[in-house]
Amino acid sequence: MSLSEARFHDLIDAVQQEIEDVFDDSGLDVDLENSAGVLTVRFENGSQLILSRQEPLRQLWVAARSGGFHFDYDESSERWICDSSDEPLGELLARVTHEQAGEALEFEEL
């Protein structure tokens, strides 16, 4: 069953807000910008993490220094899961934040 447009947007809005909250609470020096459904995280070293909604595909795309990743929402686990590696979004975010900023943050529920 595919997500309705409204549910898709609600899920993306919620996950982007949760990600912003983790960064806000982390003490990391990051610049967060959320514009037109795209969340950009700019780290102190100039690298970026970009999360964008792909509405026609009902996917969340993540662009990091290590590459691009596409996530589908899994209703049974209520998590975003990478379509190529089955890695949950939270694990990927923790990994790329560590790779790009040298800090270990917890994105447990994502």
N, C-alpha and C positions, 0 to 999 in steps of 0.2 A: 504494500500500500504506500503510495507516495504522499508526501506531506502536502497539506493545503498551503496556498500562498501565505495566508494569514499566520498559520502555525509556524511555517518556515521563518517568517520575519520575526515572530515572537521568540523563537528559539535562538536565532542569531543575535537579536537584541540582548537577550538574557546572557548568552555566553560571552558576548563582547563586554558587557557590563562587569561580569565576574572577572574577566581577564584584566580589565582596567582596575578593578578593586585590588586584585593581587599585586599589580605593579604599584598602585598608590600606597598600599600598606607595606611594601617591601623596603622602602628607603633607598632603592636604586635611583640613580639620576637618569630618568627617562623622560622623553617628551611623548605624550599621548595625544593623538589626534583622531577623532572619529567624525568622518565626513561622508555623507551619501552612502552609508552602509559599509565603509571601509575603515578599519581600525589600523592605524599606523603607530608602531612603537619604535621610537628612535633612541638607540642606546648612546651612552656618553662617547663611545669610540666611533660613532658615525654609522654603525651598521643598523639595519632596520629589520623589523618583523612586521609583515603586512597580512592582515586577515580580511578577506573580502567575501561577500556573499555572491554566489553564482545562482541567481534565481531560476533560470530555465532548467538547470540541472539539480536544483535543490541541494546544492553542496556549499560547504564552507572551504575556501581555498586559503592556504597559508603559504606565504613566500618568505623564506628565510635565507641566510647566507648559504646554507647547505643544500638548498633546492626548493622546489615547489611541491606542495602536498595537497591532496584533495580529500575532503572528509564528507562522509554521508552520516546522517543521523540514524542511530540504531534505537528503535523504539523499545526493544526489550531491555536493553541496558541503560537507556536514556543518556547515551553518550554519543559524541561525535567520534567516528572511527575512520582512520585513513583507508582509502579504498585500495591502496597498493600493498600496505604492510600490516593492516589490522591494528596499528598502534593507536591507542586512544589519544585524543587531542591534548589532554593534560600532560601525558608523558612526553609527547612531542614538544610541547611548549616548554616544559622543564628542561628538556635536552637542549633545545636551540637557545634558550635563554642562558644556559650554562656555557654553551659554545660561544655565544656572541658577547655576553657580558661578564662571564666568569663567575656568575652567582647562581647558587642553587635555590630556586624558588619552587614552592609547592602549588601545583594546579590540580589538587587531588580529585575534585568532584567533576572535572571536565572530561 
